[in-house]
Amino acid sequence: MLLLRRFYKMATLDSEESLEKRVETKVHRLLVEVDGLRAQNVELNRKVKLLDEKLSEAQKELSDCREKMLNLACVKATKVTDAEARQMRNRMLKLEREVEKCISLLNE
C-alpha cells in the first residue's frame, strides 16, 4: 500500500508538472501570437494611413477636375464661332452707323 501511495504521488506530481508545462507552452504560444498580431496591427494602421492620404489626394484631384469641367462647360457655352463673330461685327457696324445718323440729325 505504501508503494502504491508513492506511485500515486509520483504520478500526480508528474501530471501536475506536465500540466504546468502545457500551460506554460500555451501561454508562450499565445504571447508570441499577441506579438505577431501587434506587429500586424501596426502594419495595417500604416497601410490605412497611406490609403487615407491617397484618398485625400484623389478627392482633391476629383474636385479640381470637376471645377475644370465646369469652367470648360462655361467656355463652350460662351464660345463664339467665326460666323457668329462676323454676324455680331456686322450688327455692331450697323448699329454704329445708325447712331452716327442720329447724331447727324440732332446736329442739324
Order of alpha helices (4+ residues) and beta strands (2+ residues): alpha-alpha
